[in-house]
């Protein structure tokens, strides 16, 4: 898929992802299968994955591209080489 995530978006996801994983772990409180904790950890892992790959499938489906104009130009130049 085509990159559609800008620097600020990646930074926010890089901070929120681990925070959600820690929050989910704390919500589990040693009990297995607690839905809120598991969902929080899954959401955190998804945010981290999208920050690393710079691709958000939901944003792509909605036609959202948070890259700056400079990032878009840089990506076009890379495609030419």
RODO-2510 file (C-alpha; in nm, 4 decimals, decimal comma):
residues 81
     n   res          X          Y          Z
     1     x     0,0000     0,0000     0,0000
     2     x     0,0983     0,3609    -0,0503
     3     x     0,2290     0,5588     0,2466
     4     x    -0,0343     0,7979     0,3789
     5     x     0,0930     0,9029     0,7197
     6     x     0,2817     1,2209     0,8026
     7     x     0,5456     1,2811     1,0680
     8     x     0,3087     1,4236     1,3298
     9     x     0,0650     1,1368     1,2829
    10     x     0,3449     0,8803     1,3194
    11     x     0,4744     1,0524     1,6329
    12     x     0,1294     1,0553     1,7924
    13     x     0,0782     0,6870     1,7140
    14     x     0,4268     0,6053     1,8460
    15     x     0,3306     0,7589     2,1803
    16     x    -0,0306     0,6399     2,2033
    17     x     0,0409     0,2814     2,0953
    18     x     0,2727     0,1850     2,3820
    19     x     0,0517     0,3808     2,6240
    20     x    -0,2506     0,1736     2,5237
    21     x    -0,0529    -0,1471     2,5598
    22     x     0,0526    -0,0526     2,9136
    23     x    -0,3020     0,0574     2,9982
    24     x    -0,4368    -0,2720     2,8667
    25     x    -0,1847    -0,4682     3,0696
    26     x    -0,2841    -0,2785     3,3834
    27     x    -0,6545    -0,3378     3,3109
    28     x    -0,5946    -0,7129     3,2974
    29     x    -0,4737    -0,7108     3,6601
    30     x    -0,3476    -1,0662     3,6298
    31     x    -0,6818    -1,1967     3,5018
    32     x    -0,6865    -1,3617     3,1636
    33     x    -0,9448    -1,2748     2,9024
    34     x    -1,0526    -0,9361     3,0325
    35     x    -1,2038    -0,7756     2,7176
    36     x    -1,1193    -0,4096     2,7881
    37     x    -0,7530    -0,4844     2,8542
    38     x    -0,7220    -0,7111     2,5521
    39     x    -0,8885    -0,4574     2,3210
    40     x    -0,6634    -0,1809     2,4508
    41     x    -0,3516    -0,3896     2,3879
    42     x    -0,4714    -0,4815     2,0385
    43     x    -0,5439    -0,1171     1,9548
    44     x    -0,1986    -0,0155     2,0831
    45     x    -0,0268    -0,2818     1,8741
    46     x    -0,2207    -0,1680     1,5673
    47     x    -0,1128     0,1937     1,6216
    48     x     0,2513     0,0908     1,6578
    49     x     0,2338    -0,1207     1,3409
    50     x     0,0864     0,1655     1,1391
    51     x     0,3486     0,4085     1,2736
    52     x     0,6283     0,1734     1,1673
    53     x     0,4913     0,0986     0,8196
    54     x     0,3636     0,4561     0,7636
    55     x     0,0417     0,3113     0,6233
    56     x    -0,3023     0,3296     0,7811
    57     x    -0,5602     0,1155     0,5982
    58     x    -0,8512     0,3056     0,7545
    59     x    -0,7122     0,6406     0,6396
    60     x    -0,6500     0,4944     0,2947
    61     x    -1,0103     0,3726     0,2741
    62     x    -1,1338     0,7182     0,3744
    63     x    -0,8927     0,8960     0,1376
    64     x    -0,7018     1,0680     0,4183
    65     x    -0,3341     1,1519     0,3628
    66     x    -0,1605     1,3333     0,6506
    67     x     0,1776     1,3721     0,4806
    68     x     0,3068     1,7252     0,4297
    69     x     0,3636     1,8631     0,0820
    70     x     0,7398     1,8143     0,1251
    71     x     0,6931     1,4471     0,2158
    72     x     0,4729     1,3924    -0,0884
    73     x     0,7316     1,5543    -0,3187
    74     x     1,0111     1,3443    -0,1626
    75     x     0,8107     1,0270    -0,2190
    76     x     0,7467     1,1174    -0,5832
    77     x     1,1185     1,1765    -0,6389
    78     x     1,2006     0,8381    -0,4855
    79     x     0,9600     0,6702    -0,7263
    80     x     1,1411     0,8246    -1,0225
    81     x     1,4778     0,6774    -0,9243
***
